[in-house]
Amino acid sequence: MVRATAGVAAYLEGRFADAITETEAGARQLRAECVGVTWERDTAVIVAAWARAYQGRLRELASALPPLLAEAEDLGDLYLATSLTTGTLVMVPLARGDAASARAAATEAMRRWTHRGFLHQHWDDLLGQGEIDLYEGDAAGAHRRVVATWPRLVRAMVLHIQMSRCEAWSLRARAALAQVGGAAPRHRAAMIREVRAGLKALRGQAPWTAMPTRSKPAIASRRPAIAAGASSVAAGLA
């Protein structure tokens, strides 16, 4: 349990390599030596997968996730199944160009999840669906999605978690950035304000927070609008 918890802490600090080592060791120990610890073991497995995604180890995840999902389905473990098909992990099917299956799996996972309150899984779904929107070139849809849900993120105190706060602002800023190229002047100005707000929110959070905003526009979509927006906004942000 100590190693799994140390791994979660490492993940939240952006020490992704340490997070993988510790959470996987902790998950193995919990599986071999403990009973009644499904949630704890699942959490270690999920955090290890998130850390791998942030290291860009998507090929490894493409091999590792199917047996984990199969086990979750066999056990009726909705926590594990939902967490492995939403959020950052939608990058796995997106990396092979399969936005349709990414969307379908996430949507089905959330159909089975509780609709009461606003839990971390609801935030993960927002993040994952937004990433799919960007990949498909629907930056306006991604932006509407995140702005409409922002008050719920605030009320649920999701933005009090540094990692989630950085992911949320990254998604919001990238969705705005992707709309800048070719936009009407008033809309362009509004989106530039959104990008600036995102950069301000991310500045000084942690060394790794510069990575999502700067690199993910290229990763999250192959559409020319993303590149065009990034190029045209550069001067405005100087």
NORFENNOR-V44248 format. One record per residue. N is the residue number from 1. RES is the residue in one letter. SS is DSSP state (~ for helix, > for strand, _ for the rest). Layout:
N_RES_SS ; N_RES_SS
This chain:
1_M__ ; 2_V_~ ; 3_R_~ ; 4_A_~ ; 5_T_~ ; 6_A_~ ; 7_G_~ ; 8_V_~ ; 9_A_~ ; 10_A_~ ; 11_Y_~ ; 12_L_~ ; 13_E__ ; 14_G__ ; 15_R__ ; 16_F_~ ; 17_A_~ ; 18_D_~ ; 19_A_~ ; 20_I_~ ; 21_T_~ ; 22_E_~ ; 23_T_~ ; 24_E_~ ; 25_A_~ ; 26_G_~ ; 27_A_~ ; 28_R_~ ; 29_Q_~ ; 30_L_~ ; 31_R_~ ; 32_A_~ ; 33_E_~ ; 34_C__ ; 35_V__ ; 36_G__ ; 37_V__ ; 38_T_~ ; 39_W_~ ; 40_E_~ ; 41_R_~ ; 42_D_~ ; 43_T_~ ; 44_A_~ ; 45_V_~ ; 46_I_~ ; 47_V_~ ; 48_A_~ ; 49_A_~ ; 50_W_~ ; 51_A_~ ; 52_R_~ ; 53_A_~ ; 54_Y_~ ; 55_Q__ ; 56_G__ ; 57_R__ ; 58_L_~ ; 59_R_~ ; 60_E_~ ; 61_L_~ ; 62_A_~ ; 63_S_~ ; 64_A_~ ; 65_L_~ ; 66_P_~ ; 67_P_~ ; 68_L_~ ; 69_L_~ ; 70_A_~ ; 71_E_~ ; 72_A_~ ; 73_E_~ ; 74_D_~ ; 75_L_~ ; 76_G__ ; 77_D__ ; 78_L_~ ; 79_Y_~ ; 80_L_~ ; 81_A_~ ; 82_T_~ ; 83_S_~ ; 84_L__ ; 85_T__ ; 86_T__ ; 87_G_~ ; 88_T_~ ; 89_L_~ ; 90_V_~ ; 91_M_~ ; 92_V_~ ; 93_P_~ ; 94_L_~ ; 95_A_~ ; 96_R__ ; 97_G__ ; 98_D__ ; 99_A_~ ; 100_A_~ ; 101_S_~ ; 102_A_~ ; 103_R_~ ; 104_A_~ ; 105_A_~ ; 106_A_~ ; 107_T_~ ; 108_E_~ ; 109_A_~ ; 110_M_~ ; 111_R_~ ; 112_R_~ ; 113_W__ ; 114_T__ ; 115_H__ ; 116_R__ ; 117_G__ ; 118_F__ ; 119_L__ ; 120_H_~ ; 121_Q_~ ; 122_H_~ ; 123_W_~ ; 124_D_~ ; 125_D_~ ; 126_L_~ ; 127_L_~ ; 128_G_~ ; 129_Q_~ ; 130_G_~ ; 131_E_~ ; 132_I_~ ; 133_D_~ ; 134_L_~ ; 135_Y_~ ; 136_E__ ; 137_G__ ; 138_D__ ; 139_A_~ ; 140_A_~ ; 141_G_~ ; 142_A_~ ; 143_H_~ ; 144_R_~ ; 145_R_~ ; 146_V_~ ; 147_V_~ ; 148_A_~ ; 149_T_~ ; 150_W_~ ; 151_P_~ ; 152_R_~ ; 153_L_~ ; 154_V_~ ; 155_R_~ ; 156_A__ ; 157_M__ ; 158_V_~ ; 159_L_~ ; 160_H_~ ; 161_I__ ; 162_Q_~ ; 163_M_~ ; 164_S_~ ; 165_R_~ ; 166_C_~ ; 167_E_~ ; 168_A_~ ; 169_W_~ ; 170_S_~ ; 171_L_~ ; 172_R_~ ; 173_A_~ ; 174_R_~ ; 175_A_~ ; 176_A_~ ; 177_L_~ ; 178_A__ ; 179_Q__ ; 180_V__ ; 181_G__ ; 182_G__ ; 183_A__ ; 184_A__ ; 185_P_~ ; 186_R_~ ; 187_H_~ ; 188_R_~ ; 189_A_~ ; 190_A_~ ; 191_M_~ ; 192_I_~ ; 193_R_~ ; 194_E_~ ; 195_V_~ ; 196_R_~ ; 197_A_~ ; 198_G_~ ; 199_L_~ ; 200_K_~ ; 201_A_~ ; 202_L_~ ; 203_R__ ; 204_G__ ; 205_Q__ ; 206_A__ ; 207_P__ ; 208_W__ ; 209_T_~ ; 210_A_~ ; 211_M_~ ; 212_P_~ ; 213_T_~ ; 214_R_~ ; 215_S_~ ; 216_K_~ ; 217_P_~ ; 218_A_~ ; 219_I_~ ; 220_A_~ ; 221_S__ ; 222_R__ ; 223_R__ ; 224_P_~ ; 225_A_~ ; 226_I_~ ; 227_A_~ ; 228_A_~ ; 229_G_~ ; 230_A_~ ; 231_S_~ ; 232_S_~ ; 233_V_~ ; 234_A_~ ; 235_A_~ ; 236_G_~ ; 237_L_~ ; 238_A__
